[in-house]
Amino acid sequence: MLINKYTIIQCQRVILVPYKKKHVLKYHEWMKSESLQQLTASEPLTLEEEYEMQKSWLRDENKLTFIILDKAKYEETQNEIDSMIGDTNLFFANADDRICAEAEIMIAEEWARKRKCGWEATLLMFMYGIDYLGVKQYIVKISYQNDISIKMFNDMGFVEVGRSDVFQEVTLSKLVDDMWIEWIKQSLGHFKVIDKNVEEENKEV
């Protein structure tokens, strides 16, 4: 989605950055993992297909994605590729009606798990969707085997609204209200949304 083409979101543990061409190779290496394919219900793509997917995500008004960086590692190395740990996404059924969004989160690097990075990145994406896109409801679809993600979203206030034995996944939902927004802000603490103004197109995007 073009709206976040130059957007950076910083918090305590993670930094969210736009998904660019330079990130594709490492992302492709992640998605060779059969366990990640299973957890994210994804099909393996060739590297060329992955580059095309990155371009389509940039232009598709129904999809929004950020790459997740480990903040401490980025501050140490100043290298986005070395600091990449996962991604977070929103999907809209209709670009003209962004009331409801389907959310996804993936922490691909094992060393970055169990450190609240996924928790923080997800809440940041929720706030971005609320503040910049007007989202009023979030849903998530999670594999039956992904107990950690199911618990995380339950802890965020999501409730189960459906199950699919065919796809082996549970659907959870959360309506956005003022109390939940305040809870998200308190959970995150200080965070900053930066829209980088550039005068010419970045050829890497």
Protein Blocks (a to p, Z undefined) as FASTA:
>chain_A
ZZlmmgccddfkbccddddfklmmmmmmmmmpmklmmmnopacddfklmmmmmmmmmmmm
kbccdddddfklmmmnopaklmpgbdcddddfblklckbccdddddfblklgonlmmmmm
mmmmmmmmmmmnopabdcddddfklmmlmmmmmmnopacfbdcfklopacddddddfklm
mmmmmmnmpadddddddfbdcfkZZ
